Amino acid sequence: MWWLIISGLVVGGMLGFVMQRTRFCLTGGFRDIYVQKSNKMFYALLIAITIQGIGLWILTTLNVIQLSYDTFSVVGTIIGSFVFGIGIILAGGCATGTWYRAGEGLIGSWIALGMYALFAAMTKAGVLKPFLDKMNSVTVVNSDVSKATGIPYWLLLLVLAGITFYFVRKELKKPKFAVPQLKPKFTGMRHVFFEKKYHPFMAAVAIGLIAFIAWPVSASTGRNYGLGITTPSSNLLQFLVNGDTKLLDWGVFLVLGIFIGSYIAARGSREFKWRLPDRITIRNSAIGGACMGIGAALAGGCSIGNGLVATATMNAQGWLSLLFMILGTWFMSYFLFVRPTQQAKKVSVKTQTA
């Protein structure tokens, strides 16, 4: 039991610390593909997936772990991922981002996190479970891409690694613009850990390694999976309600570790501050959190469980989910960012010509 608690908190703490310090945000990355025409964060995600995938291939070759593949609902995954994408834009962060931003003191993230856990629990084990069961019973297919295509896992990883290398190399060749350097507040190791700015690709390497480490550590506690956010968040809420200690698996301590790691990083860098949002942000955070919870439950995972972990195992549900999460973020980004900007420009042009 002690190993389960400590290992979950340590791995989660590392993830929360790295994500908070590097501002590694998949929500912003998905949004920026459309709004800013920037693919940098998506390429960073590919790096993390590739590193984790290579690590998994080594572990499976050595029989340290065994990858398992379930059937999944194509329709449920598409709808759930799209709704989840809408939710993370409204909430201002994905499932993991909400956990680590809560550790920074953002009240809006606390609201989104509470609604996310609540609606995930309602969909997985509560009043919405019949709807989930119904969705999971239609258009069911096998999730193993290797089995479906006949292409070995290692070859699929090799293709992914080649694609990742091409885009990362292309991105790094782009001209760099000088950024004014502020005078450091800290010196020595504190500067390295709590102030120094890191490239998203370096953050991706660290996150990929943490995601890889999570597999054997989690497996040592009897949980044969890597990083996961939705089910642990749901289990944590259910435990707080009914006190069932069977719900306290490695994943629960992982998400608690993310919060603690982020808090330590925010405190050390002097970025922690209780921030009360305005009414619109409160509304959006609540609605976004609810969409995240329902969407992730329908899709079988969030941007980490599907977008980072399942993709590394060459799981069809993971890649399909990642695609529709991105489309969901683009859909909501149009109404929250693109359309208001377009309308403001039109008003400005009319004012100038009047």
N, C-alpha and C positions, 0 to 999 in steps of 0.2 A: 504493500500500500504506500509506504514511504517513497519507494522508487517511482511509482506512478505519479505521485504528487510532485516530487522534486523535478523529475525529468520533464514533465509537462510544463511546469512553471519556467524551467530554464530555457527550453526550446522556444516557448511562447515569449519569454522575456527577450531573448535574442532577436526574434522576429519583430516584436514591438519596438525595441530600441532602434534597430536598423531602419525600419519603415518611418519612424518618427524623425530620426536624424537626417535621413536622405530625402524625406518628403516623397517617398515612393507611393504614388497614388494611381491606381488603375482607372478610377473614375475620370480623373483629369486627363489621363492618357487616351482613353477611348474618346472623350469629348474633343480633345485637341486634334485628333485625326480629321474631324469634320470642321470644327470651328477655327482652329489655328493652322490647319493643313500641316500639322507636325506629327510625324510617326515615331518620334524618338522613344516615347514611353512604350509603345507597342513593340518596338524592336527590343527594348529592355525586357519585356515580358517573354519574348521568344528566347532570349539568352537564359533566363531563369528556367524556362521549360526545358530547354536543351540540356543544361547542366544537370537538372534533376533526372531527366530521362536517361542520360548516360550513366549516372549513378545507379539508377534502378536496373539498368541492363547488367551492370556489374554485380549487383546484389542478387538478382535472379539467376545469373550464371553460376554464382557461388552457392546458390540454394539458401541464402540467408533469409530471403522472403519469397513469397509466391504472389504474383499478381492475379487478381480474380476479376472476372468481367460478368456483369449482370445484363439482363435485358432492360430496355428502357422505352418509354413512350415518346415517339418522335413529336407528336402534337403537344404533349405536356411539356416537353423540353423547350420547344419553340416558344410557346405561349409564356411559360414561366420565365425563361431567360429574357424575353422581350420586356415583360413586366418588371423584372429585376433591374434591367438596364434603365427603365424609366425611374424606378425607385432610387437608384444610387445618384442620379442627377439631382432629384428633388432633395435627397438627404444630404447631399454634399460629400458623399464618400461611400465606398462599397462596404461590405461586411467587416473586413479587416480594418479598413480605413476608419470606420465608425468606432471600432474598439480602440484604435490608437489615438484618435482625436478626442475621445472621451477622456483618455489619460492626460490630455493637454488642458483639460478644464472647460471644453466647449459644451455648454448646456444643450445646444441644439443636437450635438452628437449623442448625448445621454438620452434625449427624447427619441431620436431615431433608433438608437440601440434597444431601448425598451420596447418600442413598437415592433422592431425587427424580431426580437426574441419572442414576444407575445404572439405575433401572427405566424411565426414559424411553428411554434408549439401548437397553436390552434389548428394549423393545417396538417401537421404531422401526427398529432395525437388528440385533437379536440374536435370542436363542432364542424370544422371544415374538412376533416379526414375523409368523409364519404365522397366529397368532391375530388380529393386527391386520388382516392382509390379508383374512382370512375375515370379520371384522366389517365391514370397509369395502366388502365386495361385496354386502351385503344392504341392502334398503330405501334405495337410492341415489336422491337427488333433487338438483335444481339449487338452489344456495344464493342466487341473486340474487332478492331480494324484489321489486324493481322489475319484473323480467322476468316473475316469476310472477303478480304482481297487476296489472300494467299501470299502476301508479302511479309517476310520475316520482320519481327520487331526491330532488330538491329538495323535492317535496311531502311525502315521508315525513319528511325532516328538519324541515320546517316543523311537522308534527304533533308530532314528538318535542320540538321546541323549545317548543311551546305547552304540552305536558304537563309538561315540566321547569319552565317558568316558573310554572305553576299551583302545583305542589307546593313549589317553593322559596319562593315568596311566602307560601304557607300556613304553612310551617315557620318563616319569619322573623317571622311575626306572633304566634307563640306567646309567652306571657309569659316573660321571662328572670329567672333567679334570681341574686342577687348571690353572687359567688364570692370568698372571701378572697384578696387579692392579696399574694403573698410579696414581700419586699424583693428587688429585682433583684441578681443576682450580678455582672452585667456592665453596662457603659455603652456608649453610642454604637452603632457598627455591629455590634459583637460582640453586643450585646443584641438587635438586630434580627435578626441571622442565626442566633444560637445559643441564644437564651433566650425571646424573645417568643412567646406563644401565638397560634396562628392558627385561625380558624374553618375547619371542614372544607370549607365552600363556597369559601373562598379557596384552600385547598389544591387543590381540584378544578379551579379555573380554571388554576392553574399546571400541574397534571398534564395537563389537556386541551391546553394550549398545547405542552407538551413532546411529547405524543403526536402532535400535528399536525406539529411540527418534524421529528420522526423520519422521516416519510414522504419528504420531498424529500431529506433528508440521506442516508437509507439508499438511496434510488433513485440518488443520485449515485455510489454504489459498485457499482451493478449489482444491488442487492437491492430489488425492487419490493414493499416491505411496510413497515409501521411497527414499533411495539414488539412484541417477541416474547420469550418466556422459555424455553419448553420445548425447542424444537429447538436454540437456542443452548446451553442447559445440557447437552443430550445431545451436541452436537457438541464442546463443550469437553472433556467426559469422554473421548470417543472419541479426540480429538487427544492427550490426555495418555497414552492407552494405546498408540496406534499411530503417533503423530507425523505424521499426514497433515495437511500445512498447508492443503490444500484445504478442510478443515473450518472454518478460521478466517475466517468471514465477518463482516460488520458486527455481526450479532446477538451473536456471542461477546464482542466488545469492549463491546457494550452491557451485558451482564450483569456483566462484570468492572467496568465503570464504576459500576453500581448499588452494588456492594460497596464500591468506593473512595469514592464520594460519601457513602454511609452512614457509613463509618469516619471520614471528615473531620468530618461533622456530629456524630457521637457524641463524638469527641475534643474538638471545639470547645465542646460543651455540657457536657463532663465527664460524659457518660453511658456512655462506653465502660468496660466491665469484663468480664473473663472470668468467666462464671457457669456452674458445673457443675450440671446438673440432677439430680434424684433418679432412682431406678430406674424409677419409673412414667413419668416424663416422657421418659426415654431410650427406653423401650419404645414409648410413643405417638409420639414423634418419628420413630422408625425405621419403624413401621407406616404412619404418616401420610405420610411421604416416599415410601414405596413406592406407596401408593394415589394420591398426586399424580402420580407419574411414569407409571403405567399409565393412570390416568384421563385425564390431559391428552393422552397419545398417542392414546388411543381417540377422544377428543372433538375432536381436531384443534386443541387449544389450551387454555390455562389461563385464569385469571380476567382476565389482561391480554390475551392473544392473542385470546380469544373474547369475554370479558366487556366489555372496553374498546375493542379495536381493530375486531374483526369487526362488532360491533354498530354502530359508527360508519359502516361501509360499507353498512349495511342488508343484512347477510348473515344469512340464515335460520339457519345453523348457530350463529352467534354468539348470537342471541337465544334459541334453543332451549337452547343450552349454559348460558347465564346462568340461565335458569329452573331447570334441573335441578341446577346447582351450588348454588343457594340451597336447593333442597329437600334436597340431600345434607347441607348444613350444619345444617339444621333437624333432620334425622334423627339425626345424631350429637350435636347439642347437647342433644337430649332425654335421651340416655343419660349424657352427661358433666356436664350442668348442671341441667336441669329435674328429672329423676327423683331425683337425690340430694337436691335441695332439698326436694322433696315428701316424701321419706322422712324427712328430718331434722325437718320440721314435724310429721309424724305422731308421731315419737318424742317430740318436745317436748310435744305435746298429751297423750300417754299419761302422761308423767312428771308433768305438772301435775295431772292428774286422779287420779293414783294416791294 
